[in-house]
Amino acid sequence: MENYTYNSLMLQLERLNISEDYVHAVFVVIFFIFMFIIVANAGIIFINKNLRQPMFLLYCNLSLNDILGNCVVIPRLLSDMLMSTSERFINFHECVVQAFITMLYGTAAHTVLMIMAFDRYMAICNPLHYTTIMTSKMVWKLLLSAWGVGFVLVGILIGRFKRCRTLITNLFCDNVSLFRLSCDSVFINNVYGLTFTAVLLTSSICSVFLTYTKITVICLTSKNKSLNKKALKTCSNHLTVYLIMIVCGFTIIILNRFPQYSYYRKFSAIIIRVIPGSLNPIIYGIQSAEIHKSLSQFLRT
């Protein structure tokens, strides 16, 4: 199928390498996980609609990003699982949109969590100035900047290039699989992509590390048990979500460099979508007293 039609608009997707005996079982599992992701994250957004504090605006953006990232990949994946190899095609333009949103999903996850780390730092280390600095207006500016920068940088990464292959060596379209369609050199694309990823990860890791270092110092030098308890509760949520995302992200980055581990790469491509998307609303929903209160009020109405 590599020579299906030179420069054709129709591309073929690879399949998940599982036995035909287990296809329907895997389909059902992924389907119910996907439905949970949509319902749980939509619930977080709906419950938080009347909570105007900055942290809850960030929760909503994180949930919206999880919905977007999963909706662009999982429904198509489920549909392809029930199709034969000869029917598993995707239009090139749809593939580009899918790759763009997939990359934007990962970028936004990092930038939103970086803003959340800054919010926790201000709330714990500068509580007297928190309400004057971290206003809803400021949070919206930070969020729009984060999404805007990600939109532009990802748009450059998924820029136009000449293609002469038609096989997407993945379960869905991403920047790596798109670059593999080109018969010309994609050296510049790869350098830009690696630089973009390195800068994003370095900025993300350094900002979170510095933030938590300062928070730890404040907690160790403070004798305020109430402050320490609040810091532990709010920061543990954020740090857990961040570590899950980092582990999933590094896993797929490493596996993309080893084509011989195709099966594990495809499996990981699904895992890095469904694990953060399903765990994030659970982590924040369980730990947030405000969300508990809003949920109780909703259920009583």
C-alpha positions as CSV (number, residue, x, y, z in Angstrom):
1,M,0.0,0.0,0.0
2,E,3.0,2.3,0.0
3,N,2.4,3.0,-3.7
4,Y,-1.4,3.3,-3.4
5,T,-1.5,6.5,-5.5
6,Y,1.4,8.9,-5.7
7,N,0.5,12.0,-3.6
8,S,-3.0,10.6,-3.0
9,L,-5.3,12.5,-0.7
10,M,-6.4,9.1,0.8
11,L,-4.0,7.7,3.4
12,Q,-4.1,4.3,5.0
13,L,-3.8,3.8,8.8
14,E,-2.1,0.9,10.4
15,R,-4.0,-1.3,12.7
16,L,-3.6,-2.3,16.4
17,N,-1.8,-5.6,16.3
18,I,-4.1,-7.7,18.4
19,S,-5.7,-11.1,17.7
20,E,-9.1,-11.0,16.0
21,D,-10.5,-12.9,19.0
22,Y,-9.9,-10.0,21.3
23,V,-10.8,-7.1,19.0
24,H,-14.3,-6.7,20.3
25,A,-13.3,-7.0,23.9
26,V,-10.6,-4.3,23.5
27,F,-13.2,-2.2,21.6
28,V,-15.7,-2.4,24.5
29,V,-13.0,-1.5,27.1
30,I,-11.8,1.5,25.2
31,F,-15.3,2.6,24.4
32,F,-16.4,2.7,28.1
33,I,-13.1,4.4,29.1
34,F,-13.8,7.0,26.5
35,M,-17.4,7.6,27.7
36,F,-16.1,7.9,31.2
37,I,-13.5,10.5,30.1
38,I,-16.2,12.6,28.3
39,V,-18.8,12.4,31.1
40,A,-16.3,12.9,34.0
41,N,-14.5,15.9,32.4
42,A,-17.8,17.5,31.2
43,G,-19.0,17.1,34.7
44,I,-16.0,18.9,36.1
45,I,-16.6,21.8,33.6
46,F,-20.4,21.9,34.4
47,I,-19.9,21.7,38.2
48,N,-17.2,24.4,38.1
49,K,-19.2,26.8,36.0
50,N,-20.2,28.8,39.0
51,L,-16.8,28.6,40.8
52,R,-15.0,31.7,39.6
53,Q,-11.7,31.1,41.5
54,P,-8.6,31.0,39.3
55,M,-7.9,27.3,40.2
56,F,-11.3,26.2,39.0
57,L,-10.9,28.0,35.7
58,L,-7.7,26.0,35.3
59,Y,-9.5,22.8,36.1
60,C,-12.0,23.5,33.4
61,N,-9.3,24.2,30.8
62,L,-7.5,21.0,31.7
63,S,-10.8,19.0,31.4
64,L,-11.6,20.8,28.1
65,N,-8.2,19.8,26.8
66,D,-8.7,16.2,27.8
67,I,-12.1,16.1,26.0
68,L,-10.6,17.7,22.9
69,G,-7.5,15.4,22.8
70,N,-9.6,12.2,23.2
71,C,-12.5,13.2,20.9
72,V,-10.1,13.7,18.0
73,V,-8.5,10.3,18.4
74,I,-10.6,7.7,20.2
75,P,-13.8,7.7,18.1
76,R,-11.8,7.3,14.9
77,L,-9.7,4.6,16.5
78,L,-12.8,2.7,17.6
79,S,-14.3,2.9,14.1
80,D,-11.1,1.6,12.5
81,M,-10.8,-1.3,14.9
82,L,-14.0,-2.8,13.3
83,M,-12.8,-2.3,9.8
84,S,-10.6,-4.4,7.6
85,T,-7.2,-3.2,6.5
86,S,-8.5,-2.4,3.0
87,E,-11.2,0.0,4.5
88,R,-9.0,1.8,7.0
89,F,-8.4,5.1,5.2
90,I,-8.3,8.8,6.2
91,N,-8.3,11.9,4.1
92,F,-5.0,13.8,4.1
93,H,-6.6,17.1,5.3
94,E,-8.5,15.3,8.1
95,C,-5.1,13.7,9.0
96,V,-3.4,17.1,9.2
97,V,-6.2,18.4,11.5
98,Q,-5.9,15.3,13.7
99,A,-2.2,15.7,13.9
100,F,-2.5,19.4,14.7
101,I,-5.0,18.9,17.5
102,T,-3.1,15.9,18.9
103,M,0.1,18.1,19.2
104,L,-1.9,21.0,20.5
105,Y,-3.4,18.7,23.2
106,G,0.0,17.8,24.5
107,T,1.3,21.4,24.4
108,A,-1.7,22.8,26.2
109,A,-1.5,20.1,28.9
110,H,2.0,21.3,29.7
111,T,1.2,25.1,29.5
112,V,-2.0,24.8,31.6
113,L,-0.2,22.8,34.3
114,M,2.6,25.3,34.3
115,I,0.0,28.0,35.0
116,M,-1.5,25.8,37.8
117,A,2.0,25.5,39.4
118,F,2.3,29.3,39.3
119,D,-1.1,29.6,40.9
120,R,-0.2,27.3,43.7
121,Y,3.0,29.2,44.3
122,M,1.2,32.5,44.6
123,A,-1.5,31.0,46.9
124,I,1.0,29.4,49.3
125,C,4.0,31.7,49.1
126,N,2.3,35.1,48.6
127,P,-1.2,34.7,50.0
128,L,-1.6,38.4,50.8
129,H,-1.1,39.3,47.1
130,Y,-2.8,36.3,45.6
131,T,-6.3,37.8,45.1
132,T,-4.8,41.0,43.6
133,I,-2.5,39.2,41.2
134,M,-4.3,36.0,40.3
135,T,-7.6,37.5,39.3
136,S,-10.0,35.8,36.8
137,K,-8.9,38.3,34.2
138,M,-5.3,37.5,34.7
139,V,-5.9,33.8,34.5
140,W,-7.8,34.2,31.3
141,K,-4.9,36.2,29.8
142,L,-2.5,33.5,30.8
143,L,-4.7,30.7,29.4
144,L,-5.3,32.6,26.1
145,S,-1.6,33.2,25.8
146,A,-0.8,29.6,26.5
147,W,-3.3,28.3,23.9
148,G,-2.3,31.0,21.4
149,V,1.4,30.3,21.6
150,G,0.7,26.5,21.3
151,F,-1.5,27.1,18.3
152,V,1.1,29.1,16.4
153,L,4.1,26.9,17.3
154,V,2.2,23.7,16.5
155,G,0.9,25.2,13.3
156,I,4.5,25.9,12.2
157,L,5.5,22.3,13.1
158,I,2.6,20.8,11.0
159,G,3.5,23.1,8.1
160,R,3.2,22.0,4.5
161,F,5.7,19.5,3.0
162,K,5.8,17.4,-0.2
163,R,4.5,13.9,0.4
164,C,4.8,10.8,-1.8
165,R,3.7,8.0,0.6
166,T,0.3,7.0,1.8
167,L,0.8,4.8,4.8
168,I,0.4,6.3,8.3
169,T,2.6,4.2,10.5
170,N,0.4,4.7,13.5
171,L,-3.2,4.2,14.7
172,F,-3.9,7.9,14.2
173,C,-2.1,10.9,12.6
174,D,0.6,12.8,14.5
175,N,3.5,14.9,13.5
176,V,5.9,12.0,13.4
177,S,3.7,9.9,11.1
178,L,3.1,12.9,8.8
179,F,6.8,13.5,8.4
180,R,7.2,9.9,7.4
181,L,5.0,10.5,4.4
182,S,7.6,12.8,2.8
183,C,10.2,11.6,0.3
184,D,12.1,14.8,0.6
185,S,14.4,15.6,3.6
186,V,12.4,16.5,6.7
187,F,15.6,17.4,8.6
188,I,14.4,21.0,9.3
189,N,11.0,19.7,10.5
190,N,12.7,17.2,12.8
191,V,15.1,19.8,14.2
192,Y,12.2,22.2,14.8
193,G,10.1,19.4,16.3
194,L,12.8,18.3,18.6
195,T,13.7,21.8,19.6
196,F,10.1,22.6,20.2
197,T,9.6,19.5,22.4
198,A,12.9,20.1,24.3
199,V,12.0,23.7,25.1
200,L,8.5,22.9,26.1
201,L,9.6,20.0,28.4
202,T,12.5,21.9,29.8
203,S,10.3,25.0,30.6
204,S,7.6,22.8,32.0
205,I,9.9,20.7,34.2
206,C,12.0,23.6,35.4
207,S,9.0,25.8,36.3
208,V,7.3,23.0,38.2
209,F,10.6,22.1,40.0
210,L,11.4,25.7,41.0
211,T,7.8,26.3,42.1
212,Y,7.7,23.2,44.3
213,T,11.2,23.9,45.7
214,K,10.0,27.3,46.9
215,I,6.8,25.9,48.2
216,T,8.7,23.2,50.1
217,V,11.1,25.8,51.6
218,I,8.1,27.9,52.8
219,C,6.4,24.9,54.3
220,L,9.6,23.7,56.1
221,T,10.3,27.1,57.6
222,S,6.7,27.8,58.5
223,K,5.1,26.6,61.7
224,N,1.6,27.2,60.3
225,K,0.1,23.7,60.3
226,S,-3.0,25.0,58.4
227,L,-0.8,26.4,55.6
228,N,1.2,23.1,55.4
229,K,-2.0,21.0,55.3
230,K,-3.4,23.2,52.5
231,A,-0.2,23.1,50.6
232,L,0.0,19.3,50.8
233,K,-3.6,18.8,49.7
234,T,-3.6,21.2,46.7
235,C,-0.1,20.5,45.5
236,S,-0.4,16.7,45.7
237,N,-3.2,16.8,43.2
238,H,-1.3,19.0,40.7
239,L,2.0,17.1,41.1
240,T,0.2,13.7,40.6
241,V,-1.4,14.9,37.4
242,Y,1.8,16.4,36.2
243,L,3.9,13.3,36.9
244,I,1.3,11.1,35.0
245,M,1.5,13.4,32.0
246,I,5.4,13.5,32.1
247,V,5.7,9.7,32.3
248,C,3.2,9.2,29.4
249,G,4.8,11.9,27.3
250,F,8.3,10.6,27.7
251,T,7.2,7.0,27.0
252,I,5.8,7.9,23.6
253,I,8.7,10.2,22.7
254,I,11.2,7.4,23.4
255,L,9.2,4.7,21.6
256,N,8.9,7.0,18.5
257,R,12.7,6.7,18.2
258,F,12.5,2.9,18.0
259,P,10.4,1.8,15.0
260,Q,11.1,-1.9,15.9
261,Y,8.9,-1.5,18.9
262,S,5.8,-0.7,16.8
263,Y,3.4,-2.7,18.9
264,Y,4.4,-1.0,22.2
265,R,4.3,2.4,20.5
266,K,0.8,1.9,19.3
267,F,-0.4,0.6,22.7
268,S,1.3,3.5,24.4
269,A,-0.4,6.0,22.0
270,I,-3.7,4.8,23.4
271,I,-2.6,4.8,27.0
272,I,-1.3,8.3,27.0
273,R,-4.7,9.5,25.9
274,V,-7.0,7.6,28.2
275,I,-4.9,7.5,31.4
276,P,-4.5,11.3,32.0
277,G,-8.0,12.0,30.6
278,S,-9.7,9.5,33.0
279,L,-7.5,10.1,36.1
280,N,-7.5,13.9,36.1
281,P,-11.2,14.4,37.0
282,I,-10.9,11.7,39.6
283,I,-7.9,13.2,41.3
284,Y,-9.3,16.7,41.3
285,G,-12.9,15.6,42.0
286,I,-11.9,13.6,45.1
287,Q,-9.6,16.2,46.6
288,S,-11.6,19.4,46.0
289,A,-14.0,20.3,48.8
290,E,-15.6,22.9,46.5
291,I,-16.3,20.4,43.8
292,H,-17.8,18.0,46.4
293,K,-20.1,20.8,47.6
294,S,-21.2,21.8,44.1
295,L,-21.8,18.1,43.2
296,S,-23.9,17.6,46.3
297,Q,-25.9,20.7,45.5
298,F,-26.4,19.5,41.9
299,L,-27.5,16.0,43.0
300,R,-30.0,17.5,45.5
301,T,-31.7,19.6,42.8
